[in-house]
Amino acid sequence: MFNFKLLKNKKNQLMIADKRFNPKEVQNIIDIALSKGEIIEKNENNNFIKYYLNYEGNYIIGENYIKQKHNLFANENRAFTRFRTLDFFNKRAIESQKPIMAFVNYSKDNTSNGWFFYHYKEYTPCKQVNFVQVIDVINDIHAKGMIIKNPSIKNFGFDGTRVIIDGDIKKNYYGVIGKYLNFVDMKNSSFIFEKIYPFKNNPLYKFISKIRELFDYSKDIPEFSINYFKESKEELHKIKTKIKSSTAKDESITKIDNIKFEDKQKNIE
């Protein structure tokens, strides 16, 4: 079993990057990797084995380093040298490989054993949310969101969505609104959003809401792209063109009708 006494040794490190996981789960993940994981890579000396596994719905890659020499382990294994400190490891939690946790145990025989777990990118993509989508989320929270009094992140199967406000990442995982977490299902992914400031009083919020009223948008969250405003402008231009063309058509029809009427009048006379 995983021995937490090992962590009292300053040389031994356990680094948690994904806040959905906790130290008590280290042994469970290791056991599943060894018993049910699919070996997808290993070297000739069998001191490096890479596993692919499913842990509670999370598709994970686990890298096992066995009896590696101290210097070799520290210098050549980028997984551990890249994430030297817990703070830096946390910052990289929802980037590229989305690391979950790393554990290294330094033995007395001058060798090291370690594990490095990260999300398999194809199954757990990092999604970015722009400002317009954030407003949609707020709308959806008000309409059908759930207020959780005793929240547990495990209940959500949270996929690491990033909240981006005005181009800045404000939160990389989950946030608290008062004493509660707001949860909403967005595009089939669990989403927990921190209310950073009152959106309903924000001019941009009011502007977008007004546009939606004019164009009779659905209350369901639409598929907005980063070029939302550009596309909206193009859409408005198309509508204006249609209106102009239909107006011009009506005017031409009116002119023709007037000419016909005048001709009839002449004939009568």
N, C-alpha and C positions, 0 to 999 in steps of 0.2 A: 504493500500500500504506500501511497504518497506520504512521506514523513516530513511534517512541517518543521521539525527540529533542524532539518538540513538548512533551512533558511536563516537560522541563527548565525551560520557561518557567512561572513560578509562576502566571500568569494562566490557563494551560491546565489543564484538570482531567479526569482519568479516575477515576470513582468506581464501584467494584464493590460491589453489594449482595448478590447471590446467589453464595454460595461455590462453586457448581457451575461457575461460569464464571470464566475468567481473562483477563487483558489481551490475550494472544495471539489470543484468539478474536474480538476486536472487529472486525477487518477481515473475517473470515469472515461474521459476522452482518450487517455492512453490505453485503457483496457479495450475500448471499442476499436481503436486503431489496430491493436495487436490481434484481436480475435475476429473482427468482422471487416476490417479495412482491406481494401484492394491495393496490393503493392504495384505501384506504377513506375518505380525507378529504384535501383540499388547499385552500389559499386561492387567491384570485384572482391574487395576485402570484407564486404558485408558490415562495414562500420558506418554506412550511410544508407538509410532506407526511407523512401518516400511513400506515404500511404494516402489513399483517397477514401474518405469515410462520410457517413451520414450520422450526425449527432443531433438528435431532437429536431430534425427537419433542416438542420444547417449542413450544407455541403462543404466539407472541410478538407484541406490538404495538411497532412501532418508529416514533418520531417524529423526523423530520429537519427541523432548523432551518437554513435556508440564507441566508447573508449578512444576518444580522440585525444591526441597529445595537446597539452595546455596551449602551447604556442600556436599550433596548427589550428586549434579550435578558435582561438581569439583572433588570429590574423586572417585566416582564409574563409571563415564562415561569416558571410556578410549579414546573415540573419541576426546574429548577436552583436556584431561590432556596430551595425547600423543603429541598433536600438540600445545604446549603452545605458540610458537612464529611463526611468519609468515615464517621466514627463514627456520626453521626446517620443517615446513609444506610443503614448496616448495621442500625440499630435498626428501620428501616422495611421491612426486606427481606421479611418475611413478613406484611405487613399489606396491607389493601385491594388496591391495584394490584400488589403484589409486584414492586417494581422490580428490575431485573437490573443494569443499568449505565447510566451517563451519561457522555458525553464532549463537551467543548466546546473548540473551537480558536479562539483570538482572533487575527485577522489584523491586518496592519499598516495596512490601509485602513479601520481603525475599524469593522470588521464581525466577526461571529462565525458560525461554523458548528458545529453540534452535533447529537448523537443522544441520544435517551433511549429505552431499551428496558425493557419490563416485561411480565410474564406476562399473557396473556389470561385473565381471571378465570373465564370459563365452562368453560375446559378445564383449568385448573390451580387448583382451589379450595384455599383454606387450610383444612386440617382440624385440629380441636382434639381432643385426646385427654384423657379424664378419668382419675382415679386408678384406677378399676376396669379400664379398658381397658389402662392401663399394666401392671397385674398380669397381664392376659391376654397382653400382649406378652412379659413375662418368662417366663411359662409356655411360650409358643410358642417362645421362643428356646431354652429348655432342651430342648424336645421335638424341634423340627425346624429351629432356627436354624443359620446357617452362621457359622463363625469364619473371618474373612478375614485372612490374614497380610499380604498386600500389597493393602490396600483401594484402590479407585479409585471415587470418587463417581459417575463416569460409568456404571459398571456397574449402578447401581441405578435410574436414572431417578427419583431422589428427588423427591418432590412437595411438600416443605416442610411436613411434619407438625410440629405443635408438641407438645411434651411438657409437660403441666401436672400438677404434683404439689401437692396441697392448695391448688389455686387459683393457684399461682405458676408462671410460665413459667420453667423452669430452663434449657432449651436451645432455640434456634430453628432449629438445623440438625442437625449430626451430632455424635456424641460418641464418646469413646474408652473402652473398658473394658480396663484394663491397656495392652497394646501393640496390642490388636486392636479391630476394630469388630464389633459384633454386628449381624447383618442378619436381618430377618424379614419375611415377606410378610404384610401385614395388610390384609384386605378389599381385595385386589387392588392395594394400593399399597405401594411399597417403604418400609421403615421401619428406620431405624438408631437405636438407643436407647442412651443413656448410663446405665450403672448408677450411680445416685447414692448408694444405700446398700443393704445386703443386705435385699431384700424378704422373703426367706423367714423372717427372724427378726422381721418386723413383725407385731404383733398383728392389724392389719386384714387383712393377707394371709392369716393363719391362719384368721381368722373367715370370710372370703369362701370360702376353700378348703373349709372345713367345710360351709358352706351348700351348696356345689356337690356335695359328696359325698352329702349328705342327699337332694338333689333330682335326683341322677344327671344333672348337666349334661354336655353333650358337651365333649370336650377341645378341639374347634375353637372359635375365637374367636366368641362369640355377639354379637349386636347389642345392646350396652348403651346405654342413654340416660342423660342427666344425672340423671333422676329414678329411677335404678336402685333405690336403697334404698326410695324411696316405693312404687315398683311392686312391689318384693319384699315389702314389708309388706302391700300390698293382696292380693298373691298368697297370702301366708301366711294372711291373713284368710279368703280364699275357701276355702282348704284346710281351715281350722279349722271354717268354717261347714258344709262338706260332711261333715266327720267328725262334727260335732254332730248334723246332720240324719240321717245314716245311723245314728248311735248311738240317736237318739230313735226312729227307725223300727224299729230292732231291738228296743228296749225295748217299743214298742207291740205289735209282733208277739208278743213273749214274753208280754205281759199277755193278749193275745187267746187265745193257745195255752193259757195257764194257766186262763183262764175256761172255755174249751171242755173242758179236761181235768176241771175241777171239775164241770161240767154232766154229763159222761159218768159220773163217779163217783157223782153223785146218782141218775142213771138206773139204774145198776147196783144201787145199794142199794134 
